[in-house]
Amino acid sequence: MKDLLTPKLDLVFKMLFTSETELLADLISSVLKLSGNRRIRHVKVKNPILNPEEEVRQKFVILDILATDRKGRQ
């Protein structure tokens, strides 16, 4: 059986959530237990570029996010 990449790996997490920002907005809202107008409506990943020198199993990927809720607060 082939080894699958898991989103628990930092690099895979970054790849997944920089390409699927709606998932990232839902994840942030869920983790922070935000509801109603406080739920995240839009996210912008400020550093979406993946460094080709990064090893898949390394644990130091940084993800800078600008999040806006449904009232327009950042």
C-alpha angles and dihedrals in degrees: 000000000000119000111249122214110245125212086232087079110088095227093050090047090053093046092050099045098040090057096040105043093166088062089049092051090050092047093051092047091049096046091048091042092233119170139180115358091354092067114109111260101178138013131191118198106217096197107034095151115108117217107236090212093063116110114228094236097047117116107214108083112141120209117193112196133187106201128190123194127215091271091055096254117144 
